[in-house]
């Protein structure tokens, strides 16, 4: 297994460049940054985990700028969007931003995406909550077309553009891996249909083995090798040998440790504590 860290990427926590450099120095394979462009003050949409929305959600710094800070501070570590709410971005602009990051990093970008949960946030970007998965699929397809075609075009219900020239193209071929956060059966099908990896948060107690079996079944129906879909687990709890043994047995490819959001020192303490597992499980 490979190991990574995800920073909450706030202006009051550990800086994205310092986080990436420290993770690289400790042997981590990847560093990830989350995204919410804003949080509507109405707060009509409840926090999915219940209770009050944690402070950091309204303090996330810009995803792509922070990824570039991580790129500029490092040489080897992969830089991940963890995750990008692509239905809140113009696909042409997003395609250019990620391709530029991949070019300037020498091919070190991981493009994690998700469907999001905040209705009002999406509405402020012009996306109806009920349409978010359809919008996401079209934007993924449009972004891939721009990445892989010298003269790209796309025509869908939510994305439409005639032939365009848009460089740079990504260093990675055919493009940076697109990894989708998914837990439901419909989400797994989306992973199989148009993504290059699967992101999960804290699966325990046999849930991962069950989901892997379902993933294999869905892959078999479309003739896709399930080994072509590596699994990344985001770990919000403390990293332990017991948890890592379970993930290793289940075929997890990468474990990414959440860092505390509040201070540089707290984030570094967790990064140091989790780093001791890297050599044992890599």
Legacy VTK file of the C-alpha trace (Angstrom):
# vtk DataFile Version 3.0
C-alpha trace
ASCII
DATASET POLYDATA
POINTS 282 float
0.000 0.000 0.000
0.950 3.596 -0.545
0.315 6.296 2.039
-0.822 9.885 1.805
-2.143 12.743 3.903
-5.054 15.111 3.346
-4.851 18.624 4.720
-7.988 20.595 5.513
-6.132 23.440 3.800
-7.325 26.412 5.839
-5.618 29.763 6.239
-5.194 29.068 9.960
-3.860 25.503 9.641
-0.778 24.018 8.041
0.132 25.707 4.749
-0.342 23.617 1.582
3.293 24.002 0.495
4.688 23.192 3.938
2.339 20.207 4.238
3.410 18.804 0.869
7.120 19.277 1.556
6.878 17.669 5.000
4.916 14.725 3.611
7.489 14.180 0.868
10.343 14.294 3.372
8.623 11.582 5.456
8.135 9.226 2.518
4.441 9.725 1.826
3.325 8.953 -1.709
0.690 11.690 -1.992
-0.798 14.812 -0.425
-4.439 15.823 -0.978
-6.449 19.016 -0.664
-10.252 19.320 -0.290
-12.700 21.766 -1.822
-15.706 23.846 -0.980
-15.706 27.110 -2.897
-17.908 28.609 -0.157
-20.580 27.641 2.360
-23.952 29.394 2.002
-24.759 31.260 5.207
-28.356 29.975 5.111
-27.125 26.483 6.090
-30.410 24.947 4.892
-28.604 21.749 3.860
-27.720 19.752 6.991
-24.192 18.486 7.531
-24.232 14.840 6.320
-22.504 13.550 9.469
-24.935 15.353 11.757
-24.534 18.239 14.172
-22.921 21.556 13.410
-20.832 21.964 10.293
-17.139 21.996 11.301
-15.506 25.401 11.060
-12.960 24.411 8.423
-15.574 23.816 5.705
-16.062 27.541 5.213
-12.298 28.212 5.391
-10.930 25.889 2.684
-8.473 27.764 0.487
-8.694 27.547 -3.297
-8.108 23.984 -4.478
-6.082 24.585 -7.642
-3.950 27.383 -6.179
-3.157 25.186 -3.173
-2.276 22.245 -5.413
0.154 24.509 -7.274
1.719 25.526 -3.947
2.215 21.826 -3.225
3.687 21.222 -6.674
6.165 24.075 -6.339
7.397 22.919 -2.940
8.105 19.289 -3.910
9.832 17.031 -6.430
8.381 13.519 -6.165
5.169 13.366 -4.156
1.832 13.149 -5.985
-0.565 16.062 -5.542
-4.244 15.169 -5.277
-7.571 16.961 -5.491
-9.368 15.377 -2.589
-11.973 16.108 -3.809
-12.880 18.571 -6.582
-16.567 19.449 -6.949
-16.395 19.506 -10.729
-20.066 20.444 -11.143
-19.056 23.820 -9.688
-16.383 24.480 -12.330
-16.443 25.394 -15.987
-15.067 22.235 -17.639
-12.809 24.078 -20.088
-11.217 26.114 -17.310
-10.896 23.043 -15.058
-9.320 20.994 -17.848
-6.697 23.699 -18.446
-5.981 24.094 -14.716
-5.400 20.381 -14.114
-3.399 19.970 -17.332
-1.228 22.928 -16.330
-0.662 21.412 -12.883
0.240 18.076 -14.450
2.659 19.768 -16.836
4.393 21.865 -14.184
4.597 18.918 -11.764
6.039 16.556 -14.358
2.971 14.290 -14.236
2.201 14.071 -10.501
-1.492 15.018 -10.372
-4.359 12.867 -9.032
-7.812 14.227 -9.904
-10.285 13.180 -7.216
-13.900 14.210 -7.805
-17.222 13.858 -6.015
-20.923 14.613 -6.202
-21.104 16.979 -3.250
-23.867 17.376 -0.673
-24.666 21.071 -0.301
-27.687 22.090 -2.388
-27.294 25.836 -1.921
-23.593 25.785 -2.756
-24.274 24.048 -6.077
-27.226 26.328 -6.840
-24.942 29.346 -6.464
-22.829 27.822 -9.249
-25.883 27.173 -11.436
-26.260 23.416 -10.850
-29.502 21.870 -9.596
-28.832 19.299 -6.871
-31.012 16.765 -8.679
-28.864 17.111 -11.812
-25.458 16.945 -10.139
-24.506 13.415 -11.231
-25.560 14.029 -14.824
-23.612 17.293 -14.841
-20.582 15.597 -13.295
-20.519 12.815 -15.886
-20.729 15.238 -18.800
-18.019 17.467 -17.375
-15.699 14.507 -16.816
-16.238 13.447 -20.424
-15.670 16.983 -21.678
-12.492 17.409 -19.622
-11.124 14.104 -20.909
-11.883 15.159 -24.483
-9.920 18.384 -23.986
-7.023 16.493 -22.410
-6.752 13.868 -25.129
-7.780 15.598 -28.381
-5.914 18.304 -30.247
-9.228 19.677 -31.501
-11.865 18.820 -28.920
-15.624 19.236 -28.964
-18.437 18.040 -26.720
-22.215 18.099 -27.020
-24.409 17.095 -24.093
-27.404 18.319 -22.138
-25.284 20.391 -19.737
-21.981 20.903 -21.578
-21.705 22.114 -25.144
-18.794 23.488 -27.110
-17.657 23.307 -30.723
-14.103 22.474 -31.817
-11.516 24.099 -29.566
-7.740 24.222 -29.197
-6.669 24.044 -25.577
-3.121 23.416 -24.356
-1.165 22.253 -22.460
-2.065 18.602 -22.594
-1.317 16.597 -19.439
2.028 14.836 -19.098
0.292 11.647 -17.926
-1.174 9.506 -20.683
-3.927 9.327 -21.551
-4.612 11.805 -18.715
-4.306 12.209 -14.928
-6.288 9.482 -13.152
-9.856 10.478 -12.306
-10.901 9.007 -8.955
-14.487 9.174 -7.702
-15.704 9.222 -4.124
-18.604 6.750 -3.966
-20.412 4.527 -1.439
-23.713 3.515 -3.041
-24.358 0.963 -5.762
-25.046 3.788 -8.192
-21.762 5.383 -7.155
-19.862 2.160 -7.784
-21.398 1.976 -11.234
-20.151 5.488 -11.959
-16.656 4.417 -10.923
-16.839 1.478 -13.325
-18.330 3.517 -16.162
-16.028 6.527 -16.338
-13.380 6.673 -13.620
-9.860 5.384 -12.994
-10.068 4.841 -9.233
-12.375 4.637 -6.252
-12.254 6.794 -3.100
-13.775 5.703 0.225
-13.824 7.112 3.763
-13.281 4.850 6.813
-14.793 1.532 5.574
-14.665 -1.074 8.372
-16.190 -4.343 9.541
-16.387 -6.239 6.258
-18.005 -3.378 4.372
-14.969 -3.018 2.133
-14.892 -6.707 1.181
-18.607 -6.570 0.350
-18.178 -3.442 -1.744
-15.190 -4.960 -3.570
-17.282 -7.997 -4.466
-19.991 -5.737 -5.852
-17.391 -3.763 -7.781
-16.059 -6.989 -9.328
-19.579 -7.988 -10.377
-20.216 -4.647 -12.005
-16.857 -4.776 -13.792
-17.609 -8.267 -15.119
-20.861 -7.044 -16.675
-19.042 -4.446 -18.776
-15.874 -6.443 -19.418
-13.598 -4.319 -17.239
-10.798 -5.704 -15.083
-11.458 -4.679 -11.441
-7.692 -4.461 -10.973
-7.839 -1.373 -13.211
-9.717 0.434 -10.413
-7.336 0.996 -7.473
-8.952 1.773 -4.122
-7.938 4.768 -2.025
-9.214 4.933 1.563
-9.350 8.255 3.391
-8.843 7.582 7.094
-10.427 10.019 9.550
-9.660 7.857 12.598
-6.274 7.111 14.100
-4.080 4.898 11.926
-3.373 1.499 13.543
-1.843 -1.810 12.470
-5.229 -3.479 12.914
-6.885 -1.125 10.458
-4.023 -1.329 7.968
-3.935 -5.148 8.099
-7.630 -5.144 7.224
-7.133 -2.771 4.325
-4.107 -4.620 3.015
-6.020 -7.919 3.062
-8.858 -6.251 1.163
-6.530 -5.038 -1.586
-6.533 -1.330 -0.787
-3.911 0.475 -2.875
-3.567 3.684 -0.882
-4.434 4.917 2.626
-4.686 8.674 3.144
-4.655 10.064 6.698
-6.723 13.150 7.511
-4.672 15.767 9.343
-6.198 17.958 12.087
-7.464 21.278 10.704
-6.619 23.740 13.453
-2.858 24.242 13.733
0.425 23.465 12.015
1.765 21.629 15.058
-1.269 19.350 15.405
-1.093 18.431 11.722
2.612 17.669 11.951
2.125 15.483 15.020
-0.385 13.259 13.189
1.773 13.193 10.065
4.734 11.999 12.119
2.672 9.390 13.974
1.275 7.857 10.782
4.620 7.930 8.947
5.913 5.063 11.088
3.647 2.673 9.165
4.948 3.576 5.706
7.899 1.191 5.440
6.033 -1.696 7.056
3.130 -1.697 4.622
4.547 -0.175 1.444
LINES 1 283
282 0 1 2 3 4 5 6 7 8 9 10 11 12 13 14 15 16 17 18 19 20 21 22 23 24 25 26 27 28 29 30 31 32 33 34 35 36 37 38 39 40 41 42 43 44 45 46 47 48 49 50 51 52 53 54 55 56 57 58 59 60 61 62 63 64 65 66 67 68 69 70 71 72 73 74 75 76 77 78 79 80 81 82 83 84 85 86 87 88 89 90 91 92 93 94 95 96 97 98 99 100 101 102 103 104 105 106 107 108 109 110 111 112 113 114 115 116 117 118 119 120 121 122 123 124 125 126 127 128 129 130 131 132 133 134 135 136 137 138 139 140 141 142 143 144 145 146 147 148 149 150 151 152 153 154 155 156 157 158 159 160 161 162 163 164 165 166 167 168 169 170 171 172 173 174 175 176 177 178 179 180 181 182 183 184 185 186 187 188 189 190 191 192 193 194 195 196 197 198 199 200 201 202 203 204 205 206 207 208 209 210 211 212 213 214 215 216 217 218 219 220 221 222 223 224 225 226 227 228 229 230 231 232 233 234 235 236 237 238 239 240 241 242 243 244 245 246 247 248 249 250 251 252 253 254 255 256 257 258 259 260 261 262 263 264 265 266 267 268 269 270 271 272 273 274 275 276 277 278 279 280 281
